[in-house]
C-alpha cells in the first residue's frame, strides 16, 4: 500500500444545523479519528464500524456545542466528545487555548484531552494530520490539513466564513486566519464544518476567486503595502 492509498477519509452530514463531521484514518491500521463528533455518537461509531475502522480519538475544531456536544447556556446538543470517550477508547485532540472551554461545555476531564500547539501533527498509521491554528471564530479554532484536504470547521465555509460576533470572536484574527488559509496550494480541497454552500467542498483555487471574505482579506493586505 502506497502513501496515498493509506488515507481513509469520509464526510458525513449530520444534525439539524447541517453540520459536517469527518472520519480521518489509516486503511492499513484500520484506525480513525472523528472530527467534531456531535449530534449522534452511535451513528458515527456505526459508520466507522461498517468501514471496519476503530475510532481511537476525536479532533476538535472549536468548542461550540454543535461541534462537540454539551451545553452552552440554554443551547444543548446530544452526542459529542464526552459521549465518545464513554463508548470508545478515545482521546480528544484540542488546541490548548480551547481546552478549558471544551471541558466547561462538555464536562470532560483533563485526562480525556490532548492539548496541542499550533503546527502540531497528529498521526494515525501512515496518515499525518497538521493542526493549523485559525483564531477568529473562537480564540482556539483550528483547521486540519491532511494530504490535499483541509477540514476547516467554522473558520472557512464554501464562499463564506465563520461568525465573529459570538463570545471570543475577533474580526481581525479571522482576517489573518483567512489570509493564512488562502496561501494553501490550489489543489487543496476545502471541507467545511457546515453544509452552507452551493457545494459541499471546493478547491482553494476556487475559493480565492469566489469567496468574498478571502478576497477582502487579500485585498486589505495589498492595500497596506
N, C-alpha and C positions, 0 to 999 in steps of 0.2 A: 504493500500500500504506500503510495507516494504522499508527499506532504499535503497536497490539496485534497486528496481523497479522504484524509482522516477527519475533516471537519464535518460535524453534524450541526445543522442549523435549521430551525423551524420558527416561523412567525405564526402566532395564534391570536385571533381577535376574540376578546372576551369581555363580559360585563356591560352594564348599561351606559358607561361613559366611553364606549368604543376604544377601550384600551388594547394595545398590542403587547403581548407577552412573548418572550423569546426563549427557546431552548437552544443552548450552545454547548457542544461537547465533542467527544472523540469517538469516531467509529471504531478505532482499534481497542480502546479500553471499555467502550460501552458506558461511559460516564458522561453526565452533562450537568450544567448549571442552568437555573431558570432565572431570567431577568424579570424583576418586578412581578412576583407571583401572587397577585391579588385576585379576589373575587371567588375563585373556585379551585382550591388547592387539590381536591380529589380528582377533578377533571384533568388538571395539568399533570399530576402524577400518573394518571391513567394513560395520557398521551405518551409520556415518556416510556411507560411500561410496554405499550403497544409497539414502540420502536426498539424494544429491548435495550433501553437506556436506563441506567441507575442514576437518580438525582443525588448529587453529592454537595450541593450548595446553591446559593442564590446570589445574584449580583443586583445591587440596589442602585438605581439611577438617582433617586432622591426619596425623601421620607414621607411624602404625601400619601394619605391612606388609600387613594385609588390605585396606587402602585405597590404598596406594601401591606395593605390591610390595617386594621386597628381603628382608633378613634381620635378625631381632632374636633373638639367642641361637640356639636350635635351631629357631626358627619361620621358615620361608622360604616366600614367596609368589611365584608366577610372574607375569609381566607387569609392569605398573606404569609409573611415570613414567620410569624410566631406559630401559626398552624403547621407550616412546612417543617420546622425543626422538631415538632412533635410527632411527625409522621415519617420523617426520613433522617438519616444520619447526615445532617447538612449544617454548614457554617454559612453565615451571611456576610458577604463582602460589601463594605460601605466606605465611602470617603470619611476620613477621620473627623472632618468638620460636621458631618451629618449624623455621626454615630449617636450622640446624646439625644438628639431629636428623634431618631429612629427608636431608641429604647423607650422614650416617653410615649410615643404614639402607639407602639406595638406591645410593650411590656417585655421585650426581650431582655435577657441577662447579658452582661458583658462577655461571659464565656461563649455566648452564641455568635459573637461578632469577630470579624477580621477587619481591623481598621487599616485603611490604605492611604498612602500619599499619592499625589498627582504623579502620573507616569508609571505607577506600579504595573507589573504583569501578573495575571492570574493564568495558570496553566492547567489544562485538562488533557491528559495524554500528550499528543504532539501539537495540540492547539494552544496557542498563546494569545491571550486577550489583553490588550493595552487599555489602561484606565486613563481617560482624559478628563481632567478637572475643568468643568464648564459652569462656573457660577453665573447667576443672573436670575434664574427661576427660583432657586434656593441657593444658599451660600455653598453647600457641598454637593451640588449637582455634578454628575459625572456621566460621560459617554463611554462606550466600549467599542474599540476598534479591533476587529478580528478578520484577518486577511483583507478582503476588499469590502467588508461590511461594517457600517457604522450604526450601532444601536444608540439612539440619541435621547431616549426618554422624553422629557418635556423641554429640553433645550431647543431642539430643532424639529419642526414638522415639515411635511411637504408643502412648500410655498407659504410657510408661516413659522412662528417661533413661540416659545412658552410665555406665559404671563409674567409680568414683573411687578404687579400691583398687589401681590399677596405678601404676608409677613416674610421677610428675608429676601424679597425680590429686589433687584438692583438693575436699572436700565443700563448704566454704564458698564457694569460687569457683563450683562448679556451681550452688549455690542462687542466687547472684547472677545467673548466666547465665540460669537458668530464669526468674527474675523479669524480666530484660530481654526475653526472647522472649515472655513472657506479655503484654507490653504491645502486641504487634503487633495489627493490626486483626482483627476477627472472621473476615473472608473470606480471610485469608491461609491457604494450604494447606500443611501440613507434609509435606515429602518427606524421610523419614529415611534414614540410612545403612545400615540393615539391615531386612529384612522380618521383624520380630519381633512385630508387632501383628496384630490380627484383620483389619485392613485395611491396604493399602499406603500410604495417605495419610489425613489427617484435617484438618479446619479448626482454627484456633487457638481459635475459639469452643468447639468440641467438646472440645479438649484442656484448656481451663480448667475444664471441668465433669468430665472423666473421668480425666485424668492425675493420679495420686496425688502425684507428685513436684512438679508445678506447683502443685497445691492446697496441699501442705505448705509450699512456698516462699512462697506468697502469704499463708498464714495466719501464718507467722512474722513477716512484715512488719507485718501488722495487730496482732499481739500486742505488738510492740515499740513501737507508737505510744501 
